[in-house]
Each structure stands twice: as C-alpha cells, then as structure tokens.
Amino acid sequence: MGKLDGKTIIITGGAKGQGAAEVRLATSLGAKVVVTDILGDAGKQIAEETGNSYLNLDVTSPEQWAEVVKFTISEFGRVDGLINNAGIDQKNHGGVTDTPVDLYRTVIEVNQVGTFLGMNAVAPAMIEQKAGSIVNISSIAGMRGFAAVAYVASKWAVRGMTKTAANELGSSNIRVNSIHPGAIETDMLFDLGQDSINWLVSKVPMQRSGTPDEVGETAMFLLSDEASYISGAEIVVDGALITR
C-alpha cells in the first residue's frame, strides 16, 4: 500500500522537471493525479505515461483554476492535495534599479498570484470535506535576499501566504506548508550556464546539486497522513546552502 492511496492530487507545472517528478512519485504512492501545465504535449505525455488526467492550466487565470477544480471533483469526488509547483525564473537576475516593471509583474503574476489562485480555488472543497493538504513550492530565495528582485519578492510572498493560509484553514483540518529548494537539477538551474552552476554548487556544504525527486519526496510526505500535525512550516531542501 502507498501512503497516498485513495488521495486525489492536483499538481501544477506537471509537464516536466520538478512537477513531472512529483506526478510520478504521487502516482507510485497510490494517488490519482490531475496533471496541469501550459505545455500541452508534454503534459499529456506525462499523464498518459502515469495513467492520470491532464488539463491545460494557466495558473494566472481564475477561470481555468475553477475548471480544474470542477473537473477534479466531478471525476474523483474530492480534492485531497495541491502542489503549487508552477513558476518562472527572472532571466536577467536584475535588482531594484534595473528590473523592468513589466518583467517584475510577469514573475509576480505567475509565482505569487498563481499560488494564491490555486489555494483560493481548492480551499472551498477542502473546507467542505474537512481535510486537505496544500504544498507551495517556494525557494531558498524566499528565505534570504538574493539577486533577481522579482523572483525573490514572489518567493517571499509564497512563504508568507503559506503561513496565512495555514492559520486560516487549520480549523478545517487543512494543512498548508512551503518547500524551499536550493540548487535542484531542473531547467531553472541548467539555464544559468555551467560556470554559474559550478559556482553555486561549490557553495553547497554537501558539495552537490539536488534532484527533483529529493524535493518531490518532501512534498509527498507533506501530502500524506504522516505529516498530519505539520502546518505552516517551511522546509528547506538545499544541502545546507542556506547556512552560508
């Protein structure tokens, strides 16, 4: 038996990288997964591979979020978990003096507003069933100040919203937690270029990058009943990078 047997989980950004790893892990642990992304072909492929359902979802659209939740309840009768995984990087890594306002708003819309809309969409169903677990994927950039002001702002916001939601929804037996990955082997890391990757990994006390599965296993624990008294927590998965 898997620790997610009988649970229905919505995963955003599930077409590749971190999200795809979470889809595979949740399925292997017995969950039914609603895979969502804007990358239709890749998302459908992961859903078909794992025997799950795929829905297109722009996380900045309240209407599309409503459709995802409506489908999930119609198909499975409940929503047990949500992983707000979808997110984008700030390509220019600019600070407060050189980040264009349109770029800032784009990052905030996806990473911050998208996470809010996800919680907002699933909360009514979870309140009605008096159970649920929401896992918000933030970053170590949500724990400290780094370059890339828009990305940092969005990930600090995810951390704060997580605690607010945990406080608000706790009486309905809904748990809300955030995960803060460091240098994880996804496109977001690879896009930095080899020199930057080498420099970043050299700062990790464990002297290596992490894998999507290592973050995913943390998410699976938080979705499961094993984490039944954990809410409002921030779990850092970074090989101790944040200690430096």
Sequence and secondary structure as in RCSB ss.txt:
>XXXX:A:sequence
MGKLDGKTIIITGGAKGQGAAEVRLATSLGAKVVVTDILGDAGKQIAEETGNSYLNLDVTSPEQWAEVVKFTISE
FGRVDGLINNAGIDQKNHGGVTDTPVDLYRTVIEVNQVGTFLGMNAVAPAMIEQKAGSIVNISSIAGMRGFAAVA
YVASKWAVRGMTKTAANELGSSNIRVNSIHPGAIETDMLFDLGQDSINWLVSKVPMQRSGTPDEVGETAMFLLSD
EASYISGAEIVVDGALITR
>XXXX:A:secstr
  TTTT EEEETTTTSHHHHHHHHHHHHTT EEEEEES HHHHHHHHHHHT EEEE  TT HHHHHHHHHHHHHH
HS   EEEE      TT   TTT  HHHHHHHIIIIIIHHHHHHHHHHHHHHHHT EEEEEE  GGGTS  S HH
HHHHHHHHHHHHHHHHHHHGGGTEEEEEEEE SBSSHHHHTT HHHHHHHHHT TTSS B HHHHHHHHHHHHSG
GGTT  S EEEESTTGGG 
